[in-house]
Amino acid sequence: MNNKFHTLYIYMHTITELIQKINTAVEDIQYNTEPKKLYDPIRYILSIGGKRIRPLLMLMGYNLYRDDVDPIINNALALETYHNFTLLHDDLMDKSDMRRGNPTVHKKWNDNTAILSGDTMLIMAYELFNKGMKNDAAWTAFIEATLGVCEGQQYDIDFETRNDVTEAEYMEMIRMKTSLLLGYALKIGAMLGGGDQEDVENLYKFGEKMGLAYQLQDDLLDVYGDPTKFQKKLGGDIVDNKKTFMLINAYQRANQEQKAELDRWMNTQEFDSAEKIEAVTHIYNILGIDKLAQQKIEELFALSLQSLDKVKVDEAKKAELRAFANRLLGRKY
């Protein structure tokens, strides 16, 4: 049966309806009662918000082919639990004090708790996926996705001690660390929903390219975001010498004097954060790095929509995915 015909009368849930289902399911996760110091941090990190992007995309990918999304709620929860596991460990590695406007787990408890509770979340994620809809190909995809994120994190760590990171290397790192999970969320949802291989791959590409654009936008907003709305302190990437799209391209386009200025700020151990942010941002402004980043974001976003166009379901069924992408990439903070 043709996919377009098959999906013609499927009820499409709104983003709001799906988010509500996800939040209810998160609240209903059953934890062991003891030891409290192991499970309380898990409840905490899952309860302090977040956009729920990954489980939402899984449900949306599934909903293109099936009405009732409840059978894959546990699969979607697995992805959200895994994502939050990575945040516990990332925050510890980055020595971050705040997450979503709240103290990070290692600050609220301690480093060892963040490690052990994170490890437990990883196990919970696989347990939740195993409780969900059974599909061997989807299970393999889930393993590929979760392993890929860890590989991307290692590249990110490696880049901290390198001064020769290229744009291509950076794009591959953020593909693995960030956009991979968005692509696989849609891919797994479509697999479980019965989408054909071509649709599954095009939905993956849609999510992957959207995720790349999203991460580059995060780089841009870290410097140029609205300070009253951005959830992280502006300029954090500059202070931490993060090898972002912005910094890599600034080095590529800078003259000798500008490179020397960048080198001085990158190599200075003691500095005033506000002064460093202002100086590096000034170089970005002169070189037009903000415009370059915005152009790259728009290119990736256009590519993502081209992949969505190729998915063989009725256009009306893809309306919520288009709305989601526009909302995600239209943020100013």
ROTORTI-140848 format. One line per 8 residues: number of its first residue (from 1); their letters; for each residue z, x, y of C-alpha. Coordinates in Angstrom, 2 decimals. Last residue first. Example, Ala and Ser with C-alpha at 12.3 -4.5 7.8 and 13.67 -1.06 7.14 Angstrom:
BEGIN
2	SA	7.14:13.67:-1.06  7.80:12.30:-4.50 .
END
This chain:
BEGIN
333	YKRGLLRN	23.09:17.76:32.79  19.79:16.51:34.23  18.63:14.62:31.15  14.98:13.57:30.83  14.39:15.52:27.63  16.83:13.46:25.59  15.88:10.17:27.25  12.17:10.76:26.75 .
325	AFARLEAK	12.75:11.72:23.13  14.92:8.65:22.50  12.40:6.31:24.09  9.63:7.78:21.97  11.77:7.37:18.85  12.60:3.79:19.87  8.91:2.95:20.34  7.84:4.34:16.97 .
317	KAEDVKVK	7.91:0.95:15.21  5.80:-0.58:17.99  3.13:2.01:17.31  2.68:0.73:13.74  3.27:3.42:11.16  1.05:6.31:10.19  2.80:9.21:11.91  0.08:11.12:13.77 .
309	DLSQLSLA	1.29:10.05:17.24  4.71:11.54:16.41  3.06:14.93:15.95  1.34:14.63:19.34  4.69:13.62:20.84  6.26:16.89:19.72  3.35:18.90:21.12  3.80:17.24:24.53 .
301	FLEEIKQQ	7.52:18.05:24.46  6.76:21.67:23.62  4.38:21.99:26.57  6.82:20.22:28.93  9.65:22.57:27.95  7.39:25.61:28.42  6.46:24.43:31.94  10.12:23.84:32.78 .
293	ALKDIGLI	10.98:27.36:31.64  8.25:28.88:33.80  9.34:26.80:36.79  12.93:28.01:36.41  11.76:31.60:35.95  9.96:31.56:39.28  10.36:35.32:39.74  12.20:35.01:43.06 .
285	NYIHTVAE	14.40:32.21:41.73  15.28:34.09:38.55  16.22:37.11:40.67  18.52:34.92:42.78  19.99:33.46:39.60  20.93:37.00:38.52  22.72:37.70:41.81  24.49:34.32:42.05 .
277	IKEASDFE	25.70:34.42:38.46  26.97:37.98:38.86  28.82:37.13:42.09  30.42:34.04:40.55  31.56:36.05:37.53  33.15:38.86:39.55  32.62:42.02:37.57  34.15:44.43:35.09 .
269	QTNMWRDL	32.03:45.60:32.15  28.81:46.31:34.07  25.91:46.76:31.64  24.11:43.42:32.08  24.73:43.38:35.85  23.35:46.89:36.35  20.45:46.24:33.99  19.45:43.16:35.99 .
261	EAKQEQNA	19.48:45.16:39.22  17.47:47.97:37.62  14.99:45.43:36.33  14.68:43.95:39.83  13.95:47.38:41.34  11.41:48.24:38.66  9.56:44.93:39.00  10.64:41.90:37.00 .
253	RQYANILM	8.25:39.79:34.93  9.23:40.78:31.38  12.89:41.19:32.29  12.98:37.71:33.83  11.22:36.37:30.76  13.97:37.58:28.43  16.68:36.37:30.83  15.36:32.80:31.10 .
245	FTKKNDVI	14.38:32.34:27.46  17.95:33.34:26.64  19.43:36.62:25.50  23.02:35.77:26.40  24.59:38.34:28.76  27.91:36.43:28.59  28.15:35.86:32.36  24.49:34.82:32.50 .
237	DGGLKKQF	24.88:32.40:29.59  27.96:30.90:31.22  26.14:30.28:34.47  27.34:26.72:34.86  30.61:25.83:33.13  29.87:23.51:30.24  29.81:19.71:30.27  27.20:19.53:33.03 .
229	KTPDGYVD	28.01:16.55:35.27  29.60:17.84:38.48  27.85:21.22:38.18  24.40:19.53:38.10  22.26:21.91:36.06  20.33:24.92:37.36  21.75:27.86:35.41  23.06:26.33:32.20 .
221	LLDDQLQY	20.55:23.53:32.82  17.65:25.87:32.14  19.08:27.21:28.90  19.89:23.65:27.80  16.32:22.66:28.65  15.16:25.47:26.41  17.34:24.00:23.66  15.92:20.49:24.12 .
213	ALGMKEGF	12.33:21.75:24.17  12.95:23.53:20.87  14.57:20.40:19.45  11.62:18.22:20.48  9.32:20.71:18.76  11.40:20.52:15.57  11.85:16.76:15.65  8.13:16.02:16.05 .
205	KYLNEVDE	7.27:18.69:13.48  9.63:17.07:10.95  8.16:13.65:11.69  4.70:15.09:11.06  5.86:16.60:7.77  7.37:13.34:6.49  4.35:11.33:7.62  2.00:13.60:5.66 .
197	QDGGGLMA	4.24:13.56:2.60  4.40:9.75:2.43  7.39:7.84:3.77  9.72:6.33:1.18  12.82:5.71:3.27  14.72:8.58:1.67  11.92:10.98:2.54  11.65:9.56:6.07 .
189	GIKLAYGL	15.36:10.08:6.68  15.18:13.58:5.20  12.31:14.54:7.49  13.89:12.98:10.58  17.14:14.89:10.09  15.14:17.94:8.96  13.42:18.18:12.33  16.65:17.82:14.25 .
181	LLSTKMRI	18.35:20.37:11.99  15.58:22.91:12.49  15.74:22.50:16.28  19.05:24.28:16.80  19.76:27.48:14.86  16.43:27.93:13.10  14.14:27.01:15.98  16.56:28.70:18.37 .
173	MEMYEAET	16.09:31.99:16.51  12.32:31.58:16.21  12.01:31.00:19.95  14.14:34.07:20.64  12.02:36.26:18.40  8.82:35.04:20.09  10.34:35.61:23.55  11.11:39.18:22.60 .
165	VDNRTEFD	14.56:40.72:22.11  14.56:44.36:23.26  18.08:44.66:24.66  19.88:44.20:21.36  23.63:43.97:20.78  23.94:40.22:21.38  20.63:39.61:19.58  22.27:40.22:16.20 .
157	IDYQQGEC	24.71:37.35:16.82  21.83:34.96:17.59  20.01:36.20:14.48  23.12:35.41:12.45  23.27:31.91:13.93  19.65:31.31:12.91  20.46:32.27:9.33  23.36:29.83:9.35 .
149	VGLTAEIF	21.06:27.07:10.63  18.54:27.86:7.89  21.15:27.45:5.17  21.97:23.94:6.39  18.32:22.92:6.61  17.28:24.31:3.24  20.26:22.65:1.53  19.44:19.29:3.12 .
141	ATWAADNK	15.78:19.68:2.12  16.77:20.28:-1.50  18.91:17.12:-1.45  16.02:15.18:0.12  13.66:16.36:-2.64  16.15:15.37:-5.33  16.76:11.87:-3.94  20.00:9.99:-4.37 .
133	MGKNFLEY	21.19:7.81:-1.52  24.60:8.90:-0.32  27.66:10.14:-2.20  26.05:13.57:-2.74  25.41:13.79:0.99  29.09:13.09:1.64  30.23:15.78:-0.81  27.82:18.29:0.72 .
125	AMILMTDG	29.23:17.59:4.18  32.82:17.60:2.91  32.33:21.16:1.59  31.14:22.30:5.02  33.97:20.39:6.66  36.48:22.25:4.49  35.08:25.60:5.61  35.42:24.46:9.21 .
117	SLIATNDN	39.03:23.45:8.60  39.64:26.91:7.15  37.98:28.87:9.95  39.32:26.76:12.81  42.81:26.85:11.28  42.69:30.64:11.03  41.72:30.95:14.69  44.54:28.75:16.03 .
109	WKKHVTPN	45.46:25.15:16.87  44.29:23.73:20.22  42.50:26.97:21.13  40.89:27.43:17.70  39.91:23.76:17.66  38.21:23.85:21.06  40.06:22.25:23.97  38.32:19.12:25.31 .
101	GRRMDSKD	35.49:18.51:27.79  32.88:18.28:25.07  34.03:21.66:23.68  36.28:23.97:25.71  37.85:27.41:25.29  34.88:29.26:23.81  35.59:32.57:22.06  31.91:32.76:21.07 .
93	MLDDHLLT	32.76:33.40:17.41  35.48:30.73:17.50  33.26:28.21:19.24  30.48:28.92:16.75  32.87:28.41:13.80  34.09:25.00:14.91  30.61:24.06:16.14  29.02:24.88:12.77 .
85	FNHYTELA	31.42:22.47:11.07  30.41:19.85:13.63  26.79:20.10:12.52  27.81:19.85:8.86  29.85:16.71:9.52  26.95:15.15:11.44  24.49:15.98:8.64  26.80:14.61:5.96 .
77	LANNIIPD	27.38:11.48:8.03  23.62:10.82:7.88  23.60:11.09:4.10  26.68:8.87:3.98  24.93:6.25:6.13  21.90:6.31:3.82  22.39:2.95:2.07  23.42:1.32:5.39 .
69	VDDRYLNY	19.99:1.73:7.01  18.71:-1.72:6.00  15.18:-2.38:7.22  13.16:0.34:5.48  10.07:2.41:6.41  10.44:3.42:10.06  14.17:2.83:9.61  14.46:6.02:7.55 .
61	GMLMLLPR	13.29:8.22:10.43  15.60:6.35:12.81  18.56:6.76:10.46  17.95:10.50:10.19  17.42:10.76:13.94  20.76:9.08:14.62  22.54:11.34:12.14  21.24:14.37:14.07 .
53	IRKGGISL	21.68:13.12:17.63  25.32:11.99:17.33  25.59:12.60:21.12  29.03:14.17:20.94  32.36:12.47:21.14  35.85:13.79:20.67  36.49:12.06:17.32  34.64:14.39:14.94 .
45	IYRIPDYL	36.40:17.45:16.33  39.82:15.78:16.09  39.47:14.29:12.63  38.51:17.75:11.38  41.41:19.36:13.27  43.81:16.85:11.63  42.51:17.64:8.13  43.81:21.18:7.54 .
37	KKPETNYQ	47.02:20.96:9.57  47.74:17.64:7.87  47.87:19.16:4.40  47.90:16.51:3.20  46.71:12.94:3.78  43.30:13.49:2.17  40.63:12.13:4.46  38.60:8.92:4.30 .
29	IDEVATNI	35.79:8.64:6.84  36.04:5.22:8.52  35.96:6.52:12.11  32.76:8.43:11.36  31.23:5.28:9.83  32.08:3.24:12.92  30.56:5.92:15.14  27.39:6.00:13.04 .
21	KQILETIT	26.97:2.22:13.01  27.51:2.08:16.78  24.95:4.84:17.28  22.48:2.83:15.19  22.95:-0.35:17.21  22.63:1.52:20.52  19.45:3.27:19.36  17.95:-0.13:18.58 .
13	HMYIYLTH	17.33:-1.16:14.99  13.77:-1.87:13.93  13.34:-4.83:11.59  10.46:-4.13:9.22  7.55:-6.57:9.45  4.68:-4.12:9.91  6.16:-1.31:7.84  4.03:-1.88:4.73 .
5	FKNNM	0.87:-2.53:6.72  1.07:0.79:8.52  2.17:2.55:5.36  -0.91:1.33:3.43  0.00:0.00:0.00 .
END
